[in-house]
Amino acid sequence: LIGPFVDITARREVEERLRFLSTLDEKLRDAPDASAAMADAAELLGRHVRASRCAYATVEDDYNAFDILADYTAPGVATTVGSYSL
């Protein structure tokens, strides 16, 4: 068998990223409020990158503390919601 071969790995990666962004766009557009949008985004991103945890937080003006408002965690992983000092 002789013939041309084309590596489509990069193309498939781009298609997967576009599918993820399309799904994220759809979920965020349908979110009833900012908290729901952040929760949906954290879950989708965590699942997409196969992370055990994906959280979002607010940071104090002096950058010495932050509050994790909510997080997505994989099954069996403890939440990190809470206040933290640096």
C-alpha positions as CSV (number, residue, x, y, z in Angstrom):
1,L,0.0,0.0,0.0
2,I,1.5,3.3,-1.1
3,G,-0.2,6.6,-0.8
4,P,-0.2,10.0,0.9
5,F,-0.9,10.2,4.6
6,V,-2.0,13.3,6.4
7,D,-1.6,13.8,10.2
8,I,-4.9,15.2,11.4
9,T,-4.0,15.3,15.1
10,A,-3.8,19.1,15.3
11,R,-7.1,19.4,13.4
12,R,-8.9,17.1,15.8
13,E,-7.5,19.0,18.8
14,V,-8.8,22.3,17.3
15,E,-12.2,20.6,16.7
16,E,-12.3,19.4,20.3
17,R,-11.5,22.9,21.6
18,L,-14.2,24.4,19.5
19,R,-16.8,21.9,20.7
20,F,-15.8,22.7,24.3
21,L,-16.1,26.5,23.7
22,S,-19.5,26.0,22.0
23,T,-20.8,23.9,24.9
24,L,-19.5,26.5,27.4
25,D,-21.1,29.3,25.4
26,E,-24.4,27.5,25.4
27,K,-24.3,26.8,29.2
28,L,-23.3,30.3,30.1
29,R,-25.9,31.9,27.8
30,D,-28.6,29.9,29.6
31,A,-27.4,30.5,33.1
32,P,-30.0,32.3,35.2
33,D,-27.4,34.4,37.2
34,A,-23.7,34.9,37.7
35,S,-23.3,32.3,40.4
36,A,-24.9,29.6,38.2
37,A,-22.7,30.7,35.3
38,M,-19.5,30.3,37.4
39,A,-20.6,26.9,38.7
40,D,-21.3,25.7,35.2
41,A,-18.0,27.1,33.9
42,A,-16.1,25.5,36.7
43,E,-17.7,22.1,36.1
44,L,-17.3,22.2,32.3
45,L,-13.7,23.3,32.6
46,G,-12.8,20.7,35.3
47,R,-14.3,17.9,33.3
48,H,-12.7,19.1,30.0
49,V,-9.2,19.2,31.4
50,R,-9.9,16.1,33.6
51,A,-9.0,18.0,36.8
52,S,-10.0,16.6,40.2
53,R,-11.0,20.2,41.2
54,C,-11.8,23.5,39.6
55,A,-12.7,26.4,41.8
56,Y,-13.4,30.1,41.5
57,A,-12.6,32.8,44.1
58,T,-12.6,36.4,45.0
59,V,-9.3,38.0,46.0
60,E,-9.0,40.7,48.6
61,D,-7.7,44.1,47.5
62,D,-4.4,43.6,49.4
63,Y,-3.9,40.2,47.8
64,N,-3.4,38.6,51.2
65,A,-6.6,36.6,51.3
66,F,-9.1,35.0,49.0
67,D,-12.5,33.3,49.3
68,I,-13.3,30.2,47.2
69,L,-16.9,30.7,46.5
70,A,-17.7,27.4,44.9
71,D,-15.9,24.6,43.2
72,Y,-16.4,21.5,41.0
73,T,-14.8,18.4,42.4
74,A,-14.5,14.9,41.0
75,P,-16.2,12.1,42.9
76,G,-14.5,11.5,46.2
77,V,-12.6,14.8,46.2
78,A,-13.2,17.2,49.1
79,T,-14.4,20.7,48.4
80,T,-12.1,23.7,49.0
81,V,-14.8,26.3,49.5
82,G,-13.8,28.7,52.3
83,S,-11.6,31.6,53.2
84,Y,-7.8,31.5,53.0
85,S,-5.0,33.8,54.0
86,L,-1.7,34.0,52.2
